[in-house]
Amino acid sequence: MQGRQNINALRVRTEMAAQGFSFPHRVLSKRHASRLLTGLRASRTAAASTGDLGAMFGVMKPHLLFEWADELAHADPILNLAEAALGPKLILWSMDVFARGPAAATPDDMTIAPRGFEWHQDSTYSCLSPASRVVRIWVALTKTRPENGTLRYLPGSHLLGDLTHALAEHGADKSRGERVQIEIDEGKAVAVVLEPGECTMHDLRTVHESNINRTDRERIAVALTFASADVRPRRPDSALVVRGDAADCHFMLEERLRTDDGAARMSSYLRAIQTRLSALDFTGT
C-alpha cells in the first residue's frame, strides 16, 4: 500500500493496475480536514431547512453550491493523485457526501445508505466510457475503521469487467442497493483504514462494500469521481474541468462556483443535477 507522504506516480499506477485501488494518501492536513468538516456540517444544517435541497444534500455535486466542497474539488494534492492515474487533463464528474451516523442514531432523509452498501461496482450506473479512465477518490474527514463501516475492497476485481448486479433476495435490506452476482471471498477483502485528511482511490469497476457504523461517532467521507478528458457519457451530461483544458471534453461544461449570488448558485446547481438525473441509468444490469 501507499505511504502517507508524497505521491509516487509509478507506485500509484502499479497498485491501481494490480489491485484496482491505492491507499492511504495524505491529501489534507488534519487541521484542513477539520475545517472542511465544520463547513460540511454547517451547510448540511442550513440545507435541512430548505425543502428539496435538504433531500439532495451532498448528492452528486455539492461543489457547485458550497465553498468547502469547491475548495476540496480544487485541492492540488487530490488533483495530483487523480493525475497520477489518469493524466493531466481532468474533469470532476461528481462529488458525494457519505455520512454514516452512529448505530444508535435514527437516520435522516439526508443520509445516503445509512446501513452501508452491498458489494457493487460504481461503474454500473455511471454511464461513462471507458470506465477504465475514471477513478473515485474517497477522502476521509473523520477516521474510517471497520467498526464505523468503512469501505472494503475485493482486490483485482476491476479485472473482471462489468458484472451483473441484482437486488438481494427478499428479506434482505434493500436500502443497501444491488449486489454483484459473483461469489465474494470475505477473507480476501481489504478494509480501508484512514485518518482525517487521508484518502483512498479506486477504479470505478473495483468491487467494494461498506457497512453499518457500530460506534458512537459519525463517520464522514467525501467521494470525488474524476475522469480523463477523453471519457464519453452515454447520454448528454455535464462536468467541471479541474485541470488542463477542455479541448477534448465530451461533456457540457459546468462553471466553478464564484458568485455570492445565492439564487445564481442554486440555479446552476439544479441545472447540473437535472442533467445528471437524465443521464444516469438506475435500471441495473
N, C-alpha and C positions, 0 to 999 in steps of 0.2 A: 504494500500500500504506500501511498504518497507520504512524504514527510510534511511537516507543518510550516516549512519555510518558503523559499522562493519556488516558483513553478518550474519544473523540469519538463519542457515540452515533449522531449523524446519519451520520457517515462510515462507521461500522461497518455500519449498516443499508443504506447505499448500496452498499458493497462486497459485502455478502452477497447483495443482490438482483441485482447485475450479474454478479458473478464466482462466487458460491457459496462464497467463503472470504474471510478477512480476517486479515492478519498483517503484521509482528510486533507483539505486545503484551507489554509488560513487566508481569508479574503477580507475580513474586517477585524479591527481590534475589538476586544471585549467591550471597551467603552463606547465605540462606534455602534456596535450591535445593540447595546443597551439603549442608546439614544434613538435608534431606529425602532426598537421595540416600544419605547414610550410613544413615539409618533404613531405607530400602527395602532396601539390600544386607544389613543385619543381619537383617531379617525374612525375606529370601529364604534366607539361610544357615540360620536356625532352621527354616524351613518344609521345607527339603530333607531333614531327618531325621524328618519327621512324616508318612510314608506318603502318603495321598491329598492332604493339604494341599500337599505338595511338587508334586504333579502339577497342582494347581489354582492354584498361587501366581500372584497378580497378575491372575487371570482374573475379570472381572465386578465384584467388589465387595470389594476389599481394605480399603476404608474402614470396613467393619463389623468388622474384625479388628485392624488395626494403627493405632497412633497417628499415624504420619507421614502415612498415607493419609487419616485422619479430618481432620487439620489441612489437608491440601490440598483436601479436599472442601468445607471451610468458609472458605477464604481469600477475603476480601472482594474483592480485585481480580479474581479469577476469576469470582465471582458477579456482579460489576458488569458484566463483559464479556458473560456469558450474559444478564443482564437487558437489556442494550442491544439484543440480538437478539430476545428472547422476552417481555419484560415482567417485572413484579415478583413473580409467583408462579412459583417454580422447583422442580422435582423433579430429583434426581440419579438417573437410571435405571441408570447403570453407571459403573464405573471399571475400566480395564485397563492393565496394565504392558506396554509394548513395548520389550523389551531386545534389541538386535542385537549379538551378540558379534563380535569381530574375525574377519576372513576365515579366519585360520589356526586358530581355535579350533574344537573339536568341540561342536556344540550339545547342550545337555542337555534333559531332559524338561520343564523349566520354561520353555523358550523358545517364545514364540508366533511361528510363521512365521520361522524363522531365516534364510531366504533372501529374505524380503520377501513382499509380496502382489501379485498381478496387478491390473490396472486393474479397479476394482469400485466399487460404491456400498454404504455402510454400511446404507442403508435396506432392502436386500434381505432381511436376516434378522431385523431388529429387531422386526417385527410391531407397529409403533407408527403411529398415525394421528391427525391428518395428519402426514406426515413433514416437512412444511414448518415445523412448530412444534417441531422437535428439532434441536439442534446438538451437535457434538462439539468439545471444546476439548482440544487436544493440547499438553501442557506439557513442554518440554524440560528435563531435569535435567542433561543434558550438551549439548555443542554438536551441532547437526544440520547436515549438509552433504550434497551429492550423493554425495561419496565414502564416507560412512558409512551410506548407504541411507536418507536422509530421505524424507519424503513428497514426491510430485509431484502437482499438481492439473491437471485439464483445465478451464480457465476457462469458465464459462457452462454447464457440463454438467448442473447441477441443473435447468435449464430443460427438459431432455429428458424429465423424468418418470422413472418406474420402468422400468429397462431389463432386458432378458433377460440372464441370466448363464449360463455353461456352463463346464465344465472344459475346459482347453486340450486340443488333440489329443494322442494318445498319444505318449509320448516327452518331453513337457514335464514340468516339475517340479510335480507335483500338490500338493506341500506349500504352494505359493503360492496355492492356492484357485482359485475360479472367476473368469472374466474376462467383462467386459461384451461383448456381441456387437455392437459398433459399431467403425468404423474410428477408430483413435486417431492424431491428428496430433501426433507426438512433438515437432515444432517449436514447438507452442503450449503444451507442458507447463511448469508453473511449479514450481520446486523450493523447498521450504520451508527457508530458512536461518535458524537461530535460535541465540541464545546461551543458556546455562543461565539459567532463570528466565523466559524468554520463551515465548510460545505462539502457536499459530495456531488459528483457529476455522473450521469448515466446516459447511455444510448437509449433512444426512445423505444427500442424493441426489447430492452432488458426486462425480464420478468421480475416483478417485485411485489411486495405487500407491506401493509402496516397494520398495527393492532391497537386495541384499546389502551388508554393511559391508566395505569393502575396506581399511580402516585397521587399525592395531594397537591401537585402543582401543574399548571397549564404548560403544555409543550407547543411551541410555535416555530414553524419553519416557513420560508417563502420560496416557492419554486419559480425559476425563470427558465423559459423554454426558448433557446436560441437556434437559429437556422443559418446556414450559409446562404449567400445571396442567390445562388442558383437553384434553390429549392422552389418547387411549384406547389401551390394549393390546388386541390382537385376541383374546388369551386371558388368563385371570387371571394377574396379575403383581404384583410389589411394587416399591416405590421409596422413596427418602428425601426428605422435604420439606426443602429447604435455605434457602429464602427465601419469605416470605409465609406464608399459612395454607393449610390442607389442605381447605378447604370444598368446592372443586370437583374434588378429586383423584379419579381413577378407578382408582387403584392401591391395593392393600393397603399400609398404611404400615409402613415399617421404623423401628426405633429407632436413634438415634445412639449410637455407641459411647461408653459412660460408665462401664462397670463394670470393676473389676480382676479379676473372676472369669473366669479363662480358659475354664472349661467353659461358662459362660453366653455368652461371646463366640462360642465355636465353635458352640454350638447355634444362635444367632441367624444366624450366617454360613451354616451348612449349610442352614438352613431357607430362607433367601433364595436360595441357589444352586439348591436343588431346585425352588423355584417358578420361577426363571428358565429352567432347563433344560426345564421342562414348557411354558413359554410360547414359547420360541424356535422358529423354523422353519429347519431346516437342509436342507430338501429342494430349495432353489433355485427358480428360476422357469423 
